[in-house]
Amino acid sequence: MKAEKISTFDSIKALEDRFQLATYKKMPVAAEAGAGVWVYASDGEKFLDLYGGHAVAGTGHCHPHVVAAIVEQAEKLLFYSNLVYSQKRARAAEKLVSLAPSTLTRSFFCNSGTEANENAMRMARMATGREKIITFSGSFHGRTADAISATALGKYRELGKPNVPGHLFAEFGDIESVKKLADETVAGIMLEPIQSMAGVCMAEPDFYKALRELATERGIILIYDEVQTGIGRTGEWFFAGSAAGGRVVPDIVTLAKSLGSGVPVGACLVTEEIAAHIKENDLGTTFGGGMLAMAAVTATLEAIENDGMLENVKEVESYLRERLSEIPQIKRVRGLGLLLGIEFKEKAAPVHEKLLERRIITGTSSDANVLRLLPPLCLKREEADLFVEALRTVFSF
Ligand SMILES: Cc1ncc(COP(=O)(O)O)c(C=O)c1O
């Protein structure tokens, strides 16, 4: 097919469907461009993006500071591996560590969330000499072998058969269920501190505190999968160390999604104690720490800082919660910052579809009644208003 023939939505769809595996249920939108919280489709339609392309567009689409840094780096050097030093990598690592809780002093860069989690579990095993990993009901940690084996949500683990042995599952929020499993064979306890795909489920601060105490007491490495909650999503740089999480700091934090504003990049942040167990060639990846990704990381963190996005997240969260409280069809709003799960008294999928007809992109979750919002951290009150008004219209029919 010639290029000029695929400018309409139908022709783009036909070509993608013909040459790609049908692994995702797609929205009837062909994204062409983006700016801030807006996505522009091939037919010129404009969408309010409250899903951020799977939580990736933390700084918004095409933040000028991030784009400039990527363009500048692309013209200089796209990539060189970890076999050489790089000013860009040095700066990105320094900046990321400087924003993290003070005990997380070392970084390892990779390319995705699942890879960050694989490496985190491996480090826990290396640091303890043990093998088992405890994760939780409702968890999602990725789709590579070890990460999918650590995932309890839905059918994922089944898809990863044969699973990596040594994965144990406790009940999210129930410390007694963890205590029963946490013996001297367990290397790590890994959790999403807010379980996003499960429907934006959060535990009480006491749960995180009890996990920290238990892990320390039994010599187990505590891992926070902050692939979604990290990099400002909750109104803090990390859930680790936050008041909502009882100020608990784990031994390892994993990151991805919004870390590079759309340039694929993942990371593990670890303590000195963990770092002491990791030797040359213990971990590795070709692309991890490449210059383009590192330029994107530093610029992403700077953009969040320069634009005061953390403050904005908190401000817009409380505004949105207040406005959503006016809507009687909403049972409650779960989550923190701009990782929100709106629990309806009815199914969320039809609401999601009707919002899309009104050109607002939202997300669903494995909880059928929960609509998920993961918008750019620069979402403004006026844009939140557009969403609330659209919701009102949806419910008025
Ligand atoms: C909490 C969490 N961990 C890990 C992953 C896997 O990340 P990736 O898709 O970058 O491998 C995801 C992806 O949705 C996630 O939400």
The ligand as a MOL file (V3000), in Angstrom:
LIG
                    3D

  0  0  0     0  0            999 V3000
M  V30 BEGIN CTAB
M  V30 COUNTS 16 16 0 0 0
M  V30 BEGIN ATOM
M  V30 1 C 3.1710 -2.0080 38.0890 0
M  V30 2 C 3.7660 -2.4870 36.8070 0
M  V30 3 N 4.9030 -3.1780 36.8350 0
M  V30 4 C 5.4920 -3.6100 35.7040 0
M  V30 5 C 4.9420 -3.3620 34.4680 0
M  V30 6 C 5.6160 -3.8470 33.2250 0
M  V30 7 O 6.1850 -2.7690 32.5660 0
M  V30 8 P 6.5930 -2.8770 31.0270 0
M  V30 9 O 5.3290 -2.9990 30.2420 0
M  V30 10 O 7.3600 -1.6290 30.7480 0
M  V30 11 O 7.4490 -4.1000 30.9110 0
M  V30 12 C 3.7480 -2.6410 34.3900 0
M  V30 13 C 3.1130 -2.3660 33.0800 0
M  V30 14 O 1.9690 -2.0390 32.9530 0
M  V30 15 C 3.1370 -2.1800 35.5790 0
M  V30 16 O 2.0020 -1.4950 35.5640 0
M  V30 END ATOM
M  V30 BEGIN BOND
M  V30 1 1 1 2
M  V30 2 1 2 3
M  V30 3 2 2 15
M  V30 4 2 3 4
M  V30 5 1 4 5
M  V30 6 1 5 6
M  V30 7 2 5 12
M  V30 8 1 6 7
M  V30 9 1 7 8
M  V30 10 2 8 9
M  V30 11 1 8 10
M  V30 12 1 8 11
M  V30 13 1 12 13
M  V30 14 1 12 15
M  V30 15 2 13 14
M  V30 16 1 15 16
M  V30 END BOND
M  V30 END CTAB
M  END
